[in-house]
Amino acid sequence: MPRNRFLLVGLFLIVLAIIYYSFFDSGNTDTPAVTNPESYRLEVLQKRKDKEEFFRTSSESPFTDKTKFKSLVYFNPDPAYRVAARLEPFADKKKLVVPLTDGSEEVYEKYAHAVFTIDDELCRLLVLKHENTLSVLFKDQTSGKETYGGGRYLDFSPDDVKENRLVIDFNEAYNPYCAYNHEYACPLPPAENSLPVAVRAGEKYVEK
């Protein structure tokens, strides 16, 4: 009788595990809740305003002639492009040589694959680590049309990762400095980081 009880308990736990991974731990993760969409929108707009002020005034701005800088161009903030990704970490540290726009190279660490959905499309991006920064270098169906053809970036702190989960907010996707000043050398997105969907969020690009 005890053996049967343990067998039933084991089967019950297996069923629970199947249900969990089928509904909660698949790539089809939900968008993290935005409790106040208007506050979220204002927060995104403020960050963009601060960045424009930096570009307009800082010595580290990619715009050497700041009199020519007017403003950046963005998609409207959209919480639908703020996704909860499941991370699939690499068991061992793997290196990736990333080419830069000037023909040189940098070595990154392959940190994990991020799995999530956008517009009901399952997506997968390689997350790279360089020094103490996690980065996603990606292209999507807007690249070379509405957004910079060389791809866009997203940066994270390792502390942003919680139990192999990472909130990826494409409203914060930005253009590399080489989009505005060809004297900068920028890493190119890995070939596998070309998304099959149009990510109409974050920074746009208008050829000057």
Long-range contacts (C-beta under 8 A, 24 or more apart in sequence): 25-86, 26-86, 27-86, 27-115, 27-116, 27-117, 27-122, 27-123, 27-124, 28-117, 28-122, 29-83, 29-84, 29-85, 29-86, 29-115, 29-116, 29-117, 30-84, 31-79, 31-80, 31-82, 31-83, 31-84, 32-82, 32-83, 32-84, 32-167, 34-79, 34-82, 37-79, 40-77, 40-79, 41-77, 44-77, 44-171, 44-172, 45-77, 47-172, 48-72, 48-74, 51-174, 62-177, 62-178, 62-180, 62-181, 62-184, 63-180, 63-181, 64-181, 72-203, 72-204, 73-203, 73-204, 73-205, 73-206, 74-202, 74-203, 74-204, 75-146, 75-171, 75-200, 75-201, 75-202, 75-204, 77-171, 77-201, 78-171, 78-200, 78-201, 79-171, 81-118, 81-169, 81-170, 81-171, 81-199, 81-200, 81-201, 81-202, 82-167, 82-168, 82-169, 82-170, 82-171, 83-116, 83-117, 83-118, 83-167, 83-168, 83-169, 83-170, 84-116, 84-165, 84-166, 84-167, 84-168, 85-114, 85-115, 85-116, 85-125, 85-165, 85-166, 85-167, 85-168, 86-114, 86-115, 86-116, 86-164, 86-165, 87-112, 87-113, 87-114, 87-115, 87-127, 87-161, 87-164, 87-165, 87-166, 88-112, 88-113, 88-114, 88-115, 88-164, 89-164, 96-126, 96-128, 96-190, 98-128, 98-137, 98-187, 98-188, 98-190, 99-187, 99-188, 100-185, 100-186, 100-187, 100-188, 101-150, 101-176, 101-178, 101-182, 101-184, 101-185, 101-186, 101-188, 102-185, 104-185, 106-130, 106-187, 108-135, 108-187, 112-164, 114-166, 114-168, 116-168, 118-170, 118-195, 118-197, 118-199, 119-197, 121-196, 121-197, 123-195, 123-196, 123-197, 124-192, 125-168, 125-193, 125-195, 126-190, 126-192, 126-193, 127-156, 127-166, 128-190, 129-158, 132-157, 132-158, 133-157, 134-158, 134-160, 134-161, 134-166, 136-168, 136-193, 137-187, 137-188, 137-189, 137-190, 137-193, 138-173, 138-189, 138-193, 138-194, 138-195, 138-199, 139-189, 139-193, 139-194, 139-195, 140-194, 140-195, 140-197, 140-198, 140-199, 141-195, 141-196, 141-197, 141-198, 141-199, 142-198, 142-199, 142-200, 143-194, 146-200, 146-204, 146-205, 147-175, 147-199, 147-202, 147-203, 147-204, 147-205, 148-175, 148-176, 148-179, 148-203, 148-205, 149-205, 150-176, 150-178, 150-179, 150-186, 150-188, 150-189, 151-176, 151-188, 151-189, 151-193, 152-176, 152-202, 152-203, 170-199, 170-201, 170-202, 171-201, 171-202, 172-202, 173-199, 173-201, 173-202, 173-203, 174-202, 174-203, 175-203, 175-205, 179-205, 180-208
